Amino acid sequence: MSACPAVRGLRAAVFAAVCVLLAAAGHGLALGDMPPLWADAAGFLGVFALGWSLGRRERSLAGIGAVMLLTQAVLHAGFDAAHHTTRTAAMPGHSMAAMHAPATAHATAAHLLAALVASWWLRRGEAALWSLLRRTVTFVPGLAAWWRDAPLPAPAPHAPRVPADPGPPRRTPLRHAVSRRGPPVPVPYSL
């Protein structure tokens, strides 16, 4: 099953927002300075384009996780370059190597853990969205054309309904019926 442009756009926007916010927050916590707004916007557009191209069908947790880790690495490098570009413009004469600090093991582990948790969260949302779309299409058949981006099917001609002969009425016994006709049966005493 494939998704229409509206569904693909929604999924790509959510994926891009989660990726960029996660990378920007990690970058801000690591350096104490958030990336410039233009870098956030460029990162969002790039990840949105990637999400749009991959958003035609439902993705697995492994697929979402792999793309999430890839985008986190690219966004980290992009935000780092944008941070150094703005820092170099503000402080001429300083070398680029002096300002670049390598990522520590705990920062890398934090990035990895955050990306995996976000991937799991996105997969849950992905499964819920596709389940909702499938159920909606079951109850409202006209939406199938919108979801799959296909023309509406012609309605099938309906034959008049002929009521079936119900036959004699069924008498179902009551499950919890108790018959208490007459005096109670004596209980024999035994030793």
C-alpha positions in Angstrom: 0.0 0.0 0.0 1.2 3.4 -0.8 0.4 6.8 0.7 -1.0 9.9 -1.0 1.0 13.2 -1.0 -0.9 14.6 2.0 -0.1 11.5 4.2 3.5 11.5 3.0 3.9 15.2 3.7 2.5 14.8 7.2 4.8 11.9 8.0 7.8 13.7 6.5 7.1 16.8 8.5 6.8 14.9 11.8 10.0 13.0 11.1 11.9 16.1 10.2 10.6 18.0 13.3 11.6 15.1 15.6 15.1 14.8 14.0 15.9 18.5 13.9 14.6 19.2 17.4 16.5 16.2 18.8 19.8 17.1 17.0 19.4 20.8 18.0 18.7 20.0 21.6 21.7 17.7 21.8 23.9 20.3 20.1 22.6 22.9 22.5 23.2 20.7 25.6 26.7 19.8 24.4 27.9 23.3 23.5 25.7 25.4 25.6 24.7 27.3 22.5 21.8 26.4 20.1 22.5 26.2 16.4 21.5 29.2 14.3 17.9 29.4 13.1 19.0 29.2 9.4 20.8 25.9 10.2 17.7 24.5 11.8 15.6 25.5 8.8 18.1 24.0 6.3 18.2 20.8 8.4 14.4 20.6 8.5 14.1 21.1 4.7 16.8 18.4 4.0 15.3 15.9 6.4 11.8 16.7 5.1 12.9 15.9 1.5 14.5 12.6 2.7 11.3 11.8 4.6 9.2 12.6 1.6 11.2 10.3 -0.6 11.1 7.4 1.8 7.5 8.0 2.9 5.5 6.1 0.2 4.9 3.1 2.4 5.0 2.0 6.0 8.5 1.6 7.5 9.8 -0.8 10.1 11.5 0.0 13.3 14.9 -1.0 11.8 14.3 1.3 8.8 13.2 4.2 10.9 16.1 3.7 13.3 18.7 3.5 10.5 17.4 6.7 8.8 17.2 8.4 12.2 20.8 7.6 13.1 21.9 8.7 9.6 20.1 12.0 9.9 21.4 12.6 13.5 25.0 12.2 12.2 24.4 14.5 9.3 22.6 17.1 11.3 25.2 17.0 14.0 28.0 17.6 11.5 25.9 20.4 9.8 25.1 22.1 13.1 28.7 21.8 14.1 29.8 23.4 10.8 27.2 26.2 11.1 28.3 26.8 14.7 31.9 27.1 13.7 31.0 29.3 10.7 29.2 31.8 12.9 31.9 31.6 15.6 34.7 32.1 13.0 32.8 35.1 11.5 32.5 36.6 15.0 36.1 35.9 16.0 38.4 36.4 13.0 42.0 35.1 13.3 41.1 31.9 15.3 41.8 28.6 13.6 39.0 26.1 12.9 40.9 23.2 14.5 41.2 25.1 17.8 37.5 25.6 18.2 36.4 22.0 17.3 36.2 19.6 20.2 35.6 15.9 19.4 32.5 14.3 20.7 33.0 12.4 23.9 31.9 8.8 24.5 29.0 9.8 26.8 27.8 12.4 24.3 27.9 9.8 21.5 26.0 7.4 23.7 23.5 10.0 24.6 22.9 10.8 20.9 22.6 7.1 20.1 20.1 6.4 23.0 18.0 9.5 22.1 17.9 8.5 18.5 16.8 5.0 19.3 14.1 6.2 21.7 12.9 8.7 19.1 12.9 5.9 16.5 10.8 3.7 18.7 8.4 6.6 19.4 8.1 7.3 15.6 7.5 3.7 14.8 4.7 3.5 17.3 3.2 6.6 15.7 3.7 5.1 12.2 2.0 1.9 13.2 -0.9 3.8 14.7 -1.3 6.1 11.7 -1.3 3.2 9.2 -3.7 1.2 11.4 -6.1 4.2 11.6 -5.9 4.7 7.8 -6.7 1.0 7.2 -9.6 1.0 9.6 -11.0 4.3 8.2 -10.8 2.9 4.7 -12.7 -0.1 5.8 -15.6 2.0 7.1 -15.5 4.8 4.6 -14.6 3.2 1.2 -14.3 6.6 -0.6 -11.3 7.4 1.5 -9.3 4.6 -0.1 -8.9 6.6 -3.3 -7.7 9.7 -1.4 -5.2 7.6 0.7 -3.8 5.8 -2.3 -4.0 8.8 -4.5 -6.2 7.0 -7.1 -9.4 8.0 -8.8 -12.6 7.2 -7.1 -14.1 3.9 -8.2 -17.5 3.8 -9.8 -20.2 2.7 -7.4 -21.4 -0.8 -7.9 -25.1 -1.2 -8.9 -27.2 -2.5 -6.0 -29.8 -5.2 -6.5 -33.0 -4.8 -4.4 -32.8 -6.8 -1.2 -35.2 -9.6 -0.9 -35.8 -10.5 2.7 -34.9 -14.0 3.6 -37.5 -16.3 5.1 -36.6 -16.2 8.8 -38.4 -19.6 9.5 -39.9 -20.3 12.8 -38.8 -18.2 15.7 -35.9 -19.7 17.6 -36.4 -20.3 21.3 -33.2 -20.0 23.0 -33.1 -21.3 26.6 -32.2 -18.8 29.2 -28.7 -19.4 30.5 -29.4 -18.6 34.0 -33.0 -19.8 34.3 -33.9 -21.6 37.4 -37.1 -23.7 37.6 -38.7 -23.6 41.1 -42.0 -25.3 40.7 -43.2 -26.9 43.8 -41.7 -27.5 47.2 -37.9 -27.9 47.4 -36.5 -31.4 47.1 -35.6 -32.8 50.5 -31.9 -33.3 51.1 -31.2 -36.7 52.4 -29.1 -36.8 55.6 -26.1 -39.0 55.5 -23.4 -39.7 58.0 
